[in-house]
């Protein structure tokens, strides 16, 4: 069936909004453009369970493989996107709902067969109508101020498991939404350094070279500000 002209225009516009992995600015580029400023040598990184406890030596190899963008994760043409899912994996609000709507009913059908997922872990599916190849559904914790260490263990578990699933499924570019910082109440300024500690540990580990690019996708200003502070 031929599309009407207005439908063709809409379809072309939608296609033009897609962003490929190579077009997402790396930290190296952001430093070069002055959008990020390196931390002073006397700075101390925010304390996280996975560290580092001291400011690491600047690494171009890492800065070339970590990227950040503010926008719509459903428009990224990467190998895998990481959904901020709930334990049922059957969709919800926010990023979760947006990913399910963009993917179409096939995603929900596949998720029904996964029997949910525990907090702090993740499962992988096809991407259906999304421009990526896979969707990794990570279940972040509902933040508990009285058990903040447990919350951090579960949050970093999401990032680590997601990267392990990406490698196991041949995905070399992975884009993360800001897990748990929405209705689950994880403070953005605590979540960002915890997430980055997990990403850094994985990329410098035995399977790190199997990932070419990790993309941090922010949307709300509080997450943008938190990552701008934590990344250097």
Backbone as a ProteinNet text record, in pm:
[ID]
protein_1_A
[PRIMARY]
XXXXXXXXXXXXXXXXXXXXXXXXXXXXXXXXXXXXXXXXXXXXXXXXXXXXXXXXXXXXXXXXXXXXXXXXXXXXXXXXXXXXXXXXXXXXXXXXXXXXXXXXXXXXXXXXXXXXXXXXXXXXXXXXXXXXXXXXXXXXXXXXXXXXXXXXXXXXXXXXXXXXXXXXXXXXXXXXXXXXXXXXXXXXXXXXXXXXXXXXXXXXXXXXXXXXXXXXXXXXXXXXXXXXXXXX
[TERTIARY]
85	0	88.4	59.3	137.4	100.5	199.1	173.3	124.3	30.8	-7.9	112	115.6	230.8	258.8	153.7	177.4	235.3	197	252.2	398.7	430	569.8	656.8	604.4	679.2	704.3	599.9	613.8	713.7	706.7	799	942.7	961.4	1096	1150.2	1062.8	1105.4	1145.2	1066.3	1096.9	1231	1257.7	1384.4	1501.7	1481.3	1589.8	1628.4	1536.5	1566.7	1652.4	1672.8	1752.4	1898.3	1961.3	2100.9	2182.6	2286.2	2370.6	2472.8	2529.1	2627.4	2746.8	2788.2	2905.8	2881.8	2756.2	2723.7	2707.1	2711.1	2694.4	2830	2840.4	2972.6	3034.6	3159.5	3234.4	3282.5	3328.1	3383.2	3505	3585.7	3703.3	3663.2	3557	3510.4	3452	3377.6	3317.3	3423.3	3532.3	3643.9	3705.9	3724.7	3787.9	3704.4	3572.7	3482.5	3457.1	3506.4	3486.9	3354.3	3281.6	3153.3	3170.9	3285.6	3323.8	3458.9	3476.4	3603.6	3664	3788.5	3855.3	3858.7	3841.7	3846.9	3988.9	4005	4140.5	4204.8	4336.6	4409.8	4385.9	4340.9	4315.8	4174.7	4092.4	3952.8	3943.6	3841.5	3814.1	3683.7	3683.3	3559.6	3454.9	3326.3	3222	3241.9	3224.9	3246	3143.1	3192.1	3105.5	3164.4	3081.7	3126.4	3230	3219.8	3311.7	3431.7	3433.4	3547.3	3544.6	3652.4	3780	3774	3862.3	3865.7	3948.3	4034.8	4114.6	4087.1	4111.2	4088.8	4176.6	4117.4	4197.4	4283.5	4386.3	4466.7	4380.3	4378.3	4297.2	4329.5	4225.2	4242.7	4170.4	4246	4185.1	4114.2	4169.7	4108.1	3966.6	3947.5	3813.1	3727.4	3784.1	3707	3661.5	3733.6	3693.2	3578.4	3550.4	3449.8	3327.1	3327.8	3210.9	3154.6	3023.3	2957.4	2836.1	2790	2672.4	2588	2456.6	2364.8	2235.2	2178.2	2046.5	1942.7	1848.4	1748.9	1663.9	1607.4	1512.1	1586.5	1593.1	1667.9	1607.9	1479.5	1415.1	1459.4	1532.6	1577.4	1723.2	1784.1	1925.9	1945	2021	2050.2	2181.2	2172.8	2287.4	2257.4	2353.2	2328.2	2225.4	2233.2	2139.5	2108.7	1983.1	1945.9	1903.2	1925	1890.6	1768.7	1663.3	1535.9	1530.7	1475	1450.5	1319.4	1327.5	1208.7	1164	1042.5	997.5	1009.5	982	1007	919.6	804.6	716.9	769.3	847.2	897.1	784.7	667.8	551.4	519.3	614.8	593.1	543.6	550.6	507.2	507.1	543.4	547.3	687.2	703.6	834.3	905.4	1035.4	1117.2	1066.1	1025.9	975.7	857.6	760.6	643.6	678.8	769.9	809.9	876.5	960.5	1028.1	928.3	834.2	733	645.4	606.6	523.2	597.7	725.2	803	834.3	852.7	886.5	767.3	647.2	527.9	495.5	384.3	333.9	424.9	512.8	601.8	690.2	731.6	817.7	743.3	621.6	543.1	520.8	495.5	472.8	596.2	714.1	836	861.3	834.3	857.4	767.7	648.3	556.1	616	702.7	761.4	884.4	928.1	1051	1028.1	901.9	867.1	930.3	935	983.2	1133.7	1180	1323.9	1342.4	1445.6	1468.2	1536.5	1518	1581.3	1733.9	1801.2	1946.4	1999.2	1910	1953.3	1888.5	1901.6	1850.6	1826.7	1741.1	1716.6	1712.3	1735.6	1749.5	1643.2	1596.2	1496.8	1534.9	1454.3	1464.7	1416.6	1433.7	1398.3	1274.5	1234	1111.9	1114.2	1026.8	1019.4	1119.9	1200.5	1301.8	1421.2	1498.1	1613.5	1734.9	1733.5	1843.8	1822.9	1918.9	1908.4	1850.2	1880.4	1834.4	1787.6	1698.6	1659.6	1697.5	1772.4	1808.2	1721.6	1647	1552.1	1615.7	1656.6	1723.2	1626.6	1621.1	1528.5	1606.8	1603.1	1673.4	1598.4	1664.3	1601.6	1514.1	1413.1	1343.6	1434.8	1476.3	1579.5	1532.2	1618.8	1592	1702.8	1668.7	1767.8	1828.2	1752.2	1801.9	1890.4	1881.6	1966.5	2031.3	2099.3	2156.6	2262.8	2335.7	2437.4	2373.2	2262.8	2190.7	2138.4	2086.5	2036.7	2148.7	2267.1	2378.6	2424.6	2426.7	2464.2	2368.8	2239.9	2140.4	2150.2	2176.3	2187.9	2309.4	2424.4	2544.3	2530.4	2454.7	2428.1	2355.2	2264.1	2192.5	2289.2	2381	2475.3	2571.1	2621.8	2715.5	2648.1	2530.1	2459.6	2421	2380.4	2343.3	2462.2	2578.9	2698	2739.5	2723	2752.2	2658.3	2529.8	2433.6	2466.2	2507.4	2543.8	2658.3	2761.9	2877.2	2835.6	2755.7	2712.9	2630.1	2568.8	2484.1	2545.8	2676	2747.1	2715.4	2667.3	2633.9	2754.9	2806.3	2927.8	2901	2778.5	2739.7	2613.6	2618.9	2511.1	2473.4	2344.4	2296.6	2210.4	2245.7	2175	2085.4	1961.9	1881.5	1927.9	1884.3	1924.4	1838.2	1889.5	1811.4	1777.6	1653.4	1601.9	1590.4	1625.6	1624.1	1488.2	1391.8	1257.9	1169.7	1061.3	965.6	1025.5	1137.7	1200.8	1282.6	1298.1	1348.2	1496.4	1577	1721.1	1775.6	1839.6	1892.8	1992.2	1971.9	2055.6	2202.7	2233.6	2373.6	2440.9	2363.5	2420.2	2420.4	2317.8	2306.5	2413.3	2444.1	2538.7	2678.3	2740.4	2873.3	2870	2761.8	2751.9	2745.8	2664.1	2653.3	2788	2853.9	2982.1	3089.5	3081.9	3180.2	3165.6	3040.8	3017.3	3063.6	3034.2	3076.1	3228.4	3294.1	3441.6	3502.7	3449.2	3503.7	3488.7	3374.5	3354.3	3448.2	3456.3	3538.2	3686.3	3729.3	3869.8	3892.9	3786.7	3796.5	3822.6	3808.8	3850.3	3766	3638.1	3552	3530.8	3599.4	3577.4	3605.2	3705.3	3741.8	3636.5	3538.8	3432.8	3320.2	3332.2	3234.6	3306	3254.5	3316.7	3267.6	3140.8	3085.2	2973.6	2985	2878.8	2823.3	2694.5	2629.5	2541	2559.7	2472.2	2367.1	2241.6	2132.8	2056.9	2058.9	1985	1866.7	1769.7	1652.6	1615.3	1593.7	1559.4	1684.3	1664.6	1778.4	1857.3	1789.1	1860	1961.2	1929.1	2023.6	2136.3	2101.4	2203.5	2307	2259.3	2350.3	2434.6	2371.5	2443.6	2557.5	2533.1	2638.9	2745.2	2705.5	2806.2	2902.5	2852.7	2938.1	3023	2963	3029.7	3128.6	3101.3	3186	3332.3	3363.3	3505.5	3574.8
-119.2	0	124	220	341.6	434.7	502.7	602.2	730.4	797	930.3	1024	1134.5	1225.2	1270.2	1300.2	1345.4	1233.8	1109.5	995.8	974.5	993.2	979.2	1083.6	1204	1311.1	1279.3	1228.8	1194.6	1081.2	980.9	867.4	912.4	1001.2	1050.3	1131.7	1213.1	1294.1	1206.8	1101.1	1009.6	942.2	903.4	837	931.5	1059.4	1156.2	1184.7	1158.3	1187.5	1079.1	966.6	858.7	901.5	857.4	893.3	765.4	756.3	637.1	646.1	532.4	528	618.3	623	702.4	852.2	894.8	1037.3	1087.9	998.4	1038.8	1082.1	1204.3	1256.3	1181.7	1143.3	1077.9	1183.3	1134.7	1227	1299.7	1230.4	1294.2	1415.6	1401.3	1512.5	1623.6	1587.1	1688.3	1769.2	1702.8	1776.3	1871.1	1822.4	1902.6	2025.8	2010.6	2121.3	2213.3	2174.2	2256.1	2236.5	2130.7	2103	2027.9	1966.8	1907.3	1964.9	1982.6	2032	1927.4	1894.7	1792.7	1835.4	1737.9	1766.4	1804.7	1895.9	1928.8	1807.7	1804.1	1688.3	1665.7	1768.9	1756.7	1708	1693.8	1653.6	1509.7	1481.2	1344.8	1297.6	1178.6	1128.8	1100.2	1109.1	1074.1	930.7	905.3	769.1	670.5	560.6	453	319.8	217.4	85.8	25.2	56	-1.1	87.6	206	296.1	366.4	432.9	440.8	535.6	514.3	599.1	725.2	720.7	837.6	872.9	997.3	1040.5	959.1	888.6	805.4	888.9	829	891.7	907.6	1025.1	1043.6	938.1	885.1	776.4	809	839.5	864.7	740.3	623.1	498.3	484	522.6	517.7	632.3	752.1	868	854	774.2	748.1	648.1	577.7	470.2	497.6	609.5	649.5	776.9	779.8	893.8	933.6	1054.8	1101.8	1187.4	1173	1250.5	1272.8	1388.5	1417.2	1402.6	1312.3	1293	1169.9	1120.9	1009.9	880.4	790.2	665.7	578.7	594.8	513.1	554.6	664	711.4	675.6	599.1	567.6	438	447.5	331.2	268.3	205.3	137.3	-11.9	-90	-234	-269.6	-204.7	-236.2	-110.9	-97.2	5.8	-63.2	4.9	-52.1	20.4	-55	-3.5	-2.2	104.3	110.1	37.9	-93.5	-178.5	-198.8	-251.7	-297.4	-449.2	-506.6	-650.1	-737.8	-689.3	-769.6	-775	-674.9	-657.8	-634.1	-595.7	-582.6	-437.9	-350	-210.5	-129.7	0.5	89.8	232.5	325.4	465.6	509	637.6	693.8	627.5	605.5	545.3	405.9	329.8	194.1	194.5	281.5	289.9	338.2	434.6	488.4	380.7	298.5	190.9	87.1	48.5	-49.8	5.2	132	191.2	195.9	235.6	245.9	108.8	8.9	-126	-197.6	-168.9	-237	-360.6	-426.4	-537.5	-659	-675.9	-792	-793.8	-676.8	-670.8	-720.7	-675.4	-721.1	-871.6	-922.3	-1066.8	-1145.8	-1101.7	-1172	-1158	-1038.3	-1015.8	-1103.9	-1133.3	-1218.3	-1356.3	-1401.8	-1535.7	-1537.5	-1420.2	-1414.4	-1433.2	-1434.5	-1455.5	-1352.4	-1228.1	-1119.8	-1123.8	-1036.6	-1024.5	-969.1	-1016.4	-969.7	-833.1	-760	-629.7	-644.4	-556.5	-561.6	-646.9	-698.8	-783.2	-733.4	-811	-768.5	-890.3	-872.4	-974.2	-904.8	-982.1	-924.9	-978.7	-892.3	-931.7	-871	-905.2	-837.3	-693.9	-617.3	-475.2	-441.2	-531.1	-514.1	-385.4	-288.7	-168.2	-59.9	-84.6	12.1	7.4	114.7	114.8	40.9	3.6	-75.6	-223.3	-306.6	-450.2	-528.3	-485.2	-555.4	-454.6	-501.4	-423.6	-504	-442.1	-504.7	-440	-522.1	-472.9	-487.3	-376.2	-377.4	-327.6	-399.8	-365.4	-300.4	-170.1	-96.6	-98.9	-59.8	-63.2	58.9	39.7	152.7	201.8	326.4	374.7	372.1	321.5	314.8	391.1	506.3	589.9	520.2	427.8	356	237.7	194.2	85.9	129.6	241.7	298.3	207.2	132.6	42.6	-69.6	-123	-227.2	-170.4	-48.2	14.8	30.3	68.6	85.7	-47.8	-151.7	-285	-328.6	-305.9	-345.5	-258.7	-129.8	-42.1	-79.1	-96.4	-131.8	-271.1	-358.3	-490.2	-480.9	-383.4	-362.1	-326.6	-235.3	-192.1	-305.3	-375.2	-484	-596.9	-638.9	-747.7	-707.8	-583.1	-535.8	-542.6	-502.8	-508.6	-653	-738.9	-881.3	-939.5	-904.9	-952.9	-897.5	-771.8	-711.5	-788.6	-815.8	-889.3	-1029.6	-1096.5	-1232.9	-1238.4	-1125.9	-1121.5	-1040.5	-1017.7	-952.7	-806.2	-739.7	-597.5	-514.1	-432.7	-356.8	-210.8	-164.3	-30	-42.5	15.2	-0.6	136.1	167	295.3	271.7	339.4	325.5	446.1	421.1	527	543.5	651.8	676.8	590.3	473.8	374.3	421.9	402.1	422.6	567.6	664.4	803.9	871.7	799.4	854.1	824.8	751.4	722.5	633.3	565.6	481.2	562.8	691.1	783.1	781.6	718.7	717.4	857.6	922.8	1057.4	1057.5	1146	1147.8	1165.6	1249	1276.3	1158.1	1063.9	939.3	830.9	829.9	726.3	740.9	863.9	884.3	828.7	864.4	807.3	656.8	605	460	390.1	444	386.2	391.3	505.7	521	430.3	404.4	314.4	173.3	131.4	-2.1	-7.6	97.4	102.7	102.1	183.6	189.3	53.6	-10.2	-140.1	-243	-240.9	-338.3	-310.4	-184.6	-150.9	-176.2	-174.5	-202.3	-347.7	-429.6	-570.2	-659.3	-789.1	-887	-882.8	-841.6	-835.5	-693.1	-599.4	-459.9	-426.3	-490.4	-459.9	-508.9	-584.9	-633.2	-531.3	-419.7	-311.1	-188.9	-136.6	-21.4	110.8	112.3	240.3	218.4	287.6	291.8	433.4	445	575.4	597.7	710.4	751	844.3	807.1	886.7	954.3	1084.7	1160.3	1229.4	1265.3	1336.1	1450.8	1417.6	1521.8	1600.1	1727.9	1815.2	1766.4	1708.6	1661.7	1553	1470.1	1366.8	1427.2	1525.1	1594.7	1656.6	1726.4	1793.7	1693.5	1582.8	1482.3	1419.4	1388	1327.6	1429.1	1553.4	1656.9	1672.9	1652.2	1660.8	1535.8	1418.3	1291.8	1247.3	1277.8	1226.9	1268.5	1396.4	1430.6	1361.6
0	0	0	-90.1	-96.9	15.9	69.2	171.9	108.2	173.7	130.1	150.4	75.5	87.1	229.5	307.8	444.6	529.6	501	573.6	536.2	409.7	366.8	434.8	442.5	507.5	653.9	721.2	863	880.9	793.2	804.3	779.8	681.1	653.1	769.2	828.6	943.6	1060.5	1085.5	1196.1	1173.8	1047.5	1017.3	1038.1	1003.7	1015.2	1159.5	1252.4	1392.2	1456	1388.3	1445.1	1457.1	1565.5	1591.3	1599.6	1517.9	1519	1631.6	1668	1776.6	1746.4	1621.2	1584.7	1596.4	1596.6	1603.8	1747.4	1844.3	1983.8	2038	2089.5	2129.4	2246.6	2229.7	2336.9	2436.7	2551.9	2650.6	2594.6	2516.3	2455.6	2373.1	2293.9	2211.4	2297.4	2400	2486.7	2560.7	2602	2662.3	2559.9	2438	2333.1	2300.6	2302.3	2269.8	2388.8	2504.8	2623.3	2693.1	2655.1	2720	2852.2	2870.5	2997.5	3038.1	3167.4	3219.5	3310.7	3288.4	3369.7	3515.9	3603.6	3746.6	3786.6	3880.7	3927.8	3993.9	3991.5	4043.4	4192.7	4261.5	4405.1	4436.7	4333.8	4356.7	4403.8	4481.4	4524.7	4460.8	4403	4341.5	4447.6	4412.6	4508.7	4557.7	4685.6	4736.6	4682	4626.8	4577.9	4621.7	4623.5	4668.1	4573.6	4445	4346.4	4319.4	4381.1	4363.9	4230.1	4195.4	4267	4386	4481.3	4600.1	4578.1	4476.5	4440.4	4294.6	4260.4	4123.3	4028.8	3933.1	3842.6	3748.7	3698.1	3594.4	3469.4	3407.6	3286.9	3182	3119.3	3022.7	2893.3	2789.6	2659.1	2607.9	2638	2592.6	2646.7	2773.4	2830.4	2778.2	2771.3	2726	2581.7	2502	2363.5	2355	2464.7	2459.6	2545.9	2614.6	2692.7	2631.9	2615.3	2552.7	2635.7	2614.3	2687.4	2594.3	2606.3	2522.7	2600	2581.1	2638.3	2528	2546.2	2441.8	2463.8	2354.5	2354.7	2321.3	2417	2397.5	2287.4	2257.9	2153.6	2013.8	2001	1870.2	1842.2	1930.6	1913.4	1835.1	1728.3	1644.9	1692.2	1809.4	1870.5	1875.7	1921.1	1927.7	2034.6	2150.7	2259	2339.2	2378.4	2474.8	2603.6	2716.1	2845.8	2900.3	2918.9	2966.3	3118.3	3173.8	3318.3	3346	3358.9	3367.6	3512.2	3526.5	3658	3664.4	3778.4	3796.8	3707.8	3665.4	3578.3	3435.2	3395.1	3258.2	3157.2	3204.7	3116.6	3082.1	3101.4	3066.2	3184.3	3170.5	3278.3	3229.2	3316	3277.6	3239.5	3212.5	3183.4	3066.9	3083.5	2978.3	2941.9	3042.6	3021	2924.2	2950.9	2864.2	2725.3	2717.2	2586.9	2501.6	2562.3	2489.1	2440.5	2526.3	2484.7	2373	2381.5	2275.6	2143.1	2148.1	2024.9	1964.9	2049.9	2002.2	1941.6	1991.8	1943.5	2025.1	1994.3	2077.2	2083.6	1987.2	1989.1	2112.6	2159.3	2277.4	2400.8	2418.2	2533.1	2526.5	2408.5	2393	2436	2394.8	2435.5	2585.1	2638.9	2782	2868.8	2821.2	2899.3	2925.5	2834.6	2847.2	2937.8	2987	3066.1	3215.7	3257.6	3399.4	3491.9	3445.3	3529.9	3549.7	3637.4	3663.5	3803.6	3872.6	4008.7	4007.4	4114.2	4129.6	4130.2	4058.2	4050.4	3936.8	3854.8	3743.9	3614.6	3507.8	3378	3288.7	3188.2	3086.1	2949.8	2844.4	2711.2	2616.6	2525.8	2425.8	2290.8	2191.7	2064.1	2076.4	1968.7	1972.6	1890.2	1800.6	1721.8	1640.4	1666.6	1583.1	1621.6	1721.6	1762.2	1666.2	1655.1	1564.4	1618.3	1745.9	1801.8	1768	1806.7	1778	1894.7	2017.1	2136.5	2241.3	2328.4	2445.9	2569.5	2658.1	2785.4	2893.1	2964.2	3064.1	3202.2	3260.5	3390.9	3498.2	3608	3716.9	3829.7	3832.4	3936.8	4068	4176.3	4308.3	4334	4416.7	4476.8	4589	4580.6	4671.7	4816.5	4903.8	5047.5	5119.6	5172.8	5239.7	5361.1	5420.8	5538.2	5499.8	5375.3	5325.9	5194.7	5199.6	5078.3	5015.7	5099.7	5045.3	4965	5014.1	4939.3	4808.1	4812.2	4690.3	4588.4	4634.5	4542.4	4484.4	4565.7	4516.1	4405.5	4426.9	4326.7	4201.5	4219.6	4103.6	4019.2	4081.4	4004.5	3943	4010.2	3953.3	3820.5	3809.1	3683.4	3570.3	3598.4	3494.7	3456.3	3555.3	3527	3449.7	3495.4	3427.2	3285.5	3267.2	3133.9	3038.8	3085.6	3000.6	2973	3071.2	3048.9	2943.6	2950.5	2850.8	2712.6	2708.6	2580.3	2515.1	2592.5	2540	2495.7	2576.2	2543.8	2415.7	2379.8	2260.3	2146.9	2155.9	2047.2	2027.1	2131	2121.9	2164.2	2073.8	2102.1	2139	2116.3	2161	2245.8	2366	2464.3	2519.8	2518.2	2570.1	2694.2	2802.5	2928.9	2954.7	2994.4	3054	3199	3263	3401.7	3494.2	3527.2	3600.7	3742.1	3780.1	3916.7	3962	3875.9	3922	3902.9	3846.5	3828.1	3948.3	3924.1	4031.6	4139.7	4110.9	4213.1	4312.6	4287	4388.3	4418.9	4334.1	4361.1	4332.7	4429	4404.5	4288	4194.8	4074.6	4106.3	4205.3	4237.3	4306.7	4354.4	4407.5	4300	4216	4113.1	4005.2	3964.7	3854.5	3885.4	3999.2	4026.3	4048.4	4106	4124.1	3988.4	3897.3	3763.8	3691.3	3698.4	3629.8	3688.7	3819.1	3880.1	3823.2	3800.8	3743.9	3598.5	3522.6	3382.1	3373	3454.8	3452.6	3487	3590.8	3632.2	3521.1	3453	3345.1	3227.9	3186.5	3070	3092.7	3216.2	3246	3285.4	3279.3	3314.5	3194.6	3215.4	3114	2986.9	2997.4	2879.1	2829.3	2890.1	2854.9	2710.4	2651.4	2513.1	2413.8	2463.2	2374.7	2359.2	2427.1	2414.1	2357	2245.8	2180.2	2237.5	2280.5	2324.5	2425.8	2538.3	2638.5	2638.8	2616.5	2606.8	2729	2796.2	2904.5	2845.9	2857.3	2800.7	2914.4	2914.3	3015	2949	3031.3	2980.1	3074.2	3201.7	3297.6	3337.9	3369.8	3400.7	3521.8	3618.8	3738.7	3703	3605.3	3561.9	3478.3	3394.4	3316.5	3409.8	3510.6	3604.3	3682.1	3723.4	3802.7	3723.2	3596.5	3514.8	3474.8	3453.8	3424.3	3542	3662	3779.4	3797.9	3772.8	3804.7	3696.6	3571.4	3462.8	3473.8	3500.4	3511.2	3627.2
[MASK]
++++++++++++++++++++++++++++++++++++++++++++++++++++++++++++++++++++++++++++++++++++++++++++++++++++++++++++++++++++++++++++++++++++++++++++++++++++++++++++++++++++++++++++++++++++++++++++++++++++++++++++++++++++++++++++++++++++++++

